[in-house]
Amino acid sequence: MLCLFFLLLTSCIHPMPLSCPPCCFIHLQLELSTAQMIHQARRELLEEMCRSYTRKRRVLIPEDIKHLIVDDQHGLLYCYVPKVACTNWKRVLMVLTGDGRYSDPLDIPANEAHVPGNLRTLSEYTTAEINHRLRNYLKFVFVREPFERLVSAYRNKFTRNYNTAFHKRYGTKIIRRYRADPQPEALEHGDDVSFEEFVRYLVDPQTQLEEPFNEHWERIHSLCHPCLIHYDVVGRYETLEQDSRYVLQLAGVESQVRFPASGKSTTTSEDMAAQFFRNISPLYQRKLYNLYRMDFLLFNYSAPAYLKFRFS
Ligand SMILES: *[C@@H]1O[C@H](CO)[C@@H](O)[C@H](O)[C@H]1NC(C)=O
């Protein structure tokens, strides 16, 4: 068999060549080989979906790569997606690029991880440097079930009283536009947006004509362009621990840094998302599904069973 023959001829050296066939993991643990097969299948499915559902290829523009964080020491490119463990991934990358300044990711305050300038993004480089990195670095992204991510964004930005910036910036506008008879305080503070109002804001064509979606609810495919950038690893929030370990193993840094274990009890689950969608009419559920459809298709998420409209 060709596979076996390949096994005899090569042994994977670190960092593992990502082009190597799934059978060349001779000296790696079984776990790693299983992971490699899972990730290969995910990449193939993504590629197939890209072929079926996206239009012609185009070249990348600087705007497309501003979510890609660069680690030049270890040859990593990470596309960060808000509400998909991105604080912890930024912390890990700060440890890796920090020249010994940090050792434990959790020592880094969450707000510090989001300070622009603490990490470099690919858009800061020259065209030649960008191409070199896209060609040679380990590229990865983490995705999440689109509606769980959306409900998570809603809960985080609109139901916590400390997020006054989002209330002012988006909440006041949403209430002004979609609430029938708003109270003056609601119009002023924008701090009691309902999920239903938020959904109306999202599916209103006017919204995206005015400005791009905020990154917390922008679709993953619009933030990370997985049909233009060939990610080596598409990690999933649902298997965050295994997928993160796999990335750190591929990068050869598992002895330097550990991905923080999730200590969160507030994570949005499917049941919770179902609760939020209960008040949304079938018409708006359908509109919202169409809005996030590419994220469902590209990343192999099926339409949630709690949706009340029929797929044609
Ligand atoms: C896609 O999802 C289905 C259903 O959850 C699963 O059985 C299948 O293995 C997934 N495919 C890939 C490539 O991950």
The ligand as a Gaussian input file, in Angstrom:
#p B3LYP/6-31G(d) Opt

LIG

0 1
 C      -19.816000      16.645000      10.290000
 O      -20.876000      16.519000      11.226000
 C      -21.472000      15.227000      11.244000
 C      -22.692000      15.301000      12.139000
 O      -22.430000      15.917000      13.342000
 C      -20.428000      14.219000      11.706000
 O      -20.969000      12.943000      11.759000
 C      -19.240000      14.262000      10.749000
 O      -18.224000      13.418000      11.218000
 C      -18.707000      15.679000      10.633000
 N      -17.697000      15.730000       9.597000
 C      -16.472000      16.187000       9.794000
 C      -15.586000      16.179000       8.610000
 O      -16.081000      16.626000      10.851000

